[in-house]
């Protein structure tokens, strides 16, 4: 049972690391082109996309902390 708890923490950390890097890892060429265009010194698409990236990274950071906590708990309860 303890190994399952530790493994679930590791899986959470893996998912969290992908979420944290989501904005850079999965950015398409089309997205980069849209973010590079400006209209009157602003780019609404870029702002919206960065807000989404930030929210996803925040969720990833919380999941990373939870994953480490689960691993620590699994190691401490190891009998």
Steps between C-alpha positions, in 0.01 A plus 500: 500500500783740585657451157171596337486821705859591407438412134188719493708790636757446227228495234357825641847655474536385140163650403582817694830549321326470164238754609767743620678482165178486295527854365841438349482131414172492308513841332418467130640708218154654449490609866845656475395692189184630670699611804750683280241719329411835650214735435552847640770402753299215650425139430183371664572142395839501672356636823223239508740218415748605770221511758406143406866391515536660842189327636613161367847551652344594835291183497815306413691656790225404745488148359878476530485595868220249561697231317804557719281499813347169393845352445621620840187361665547168320860476618412593859220241520720226355485212740 
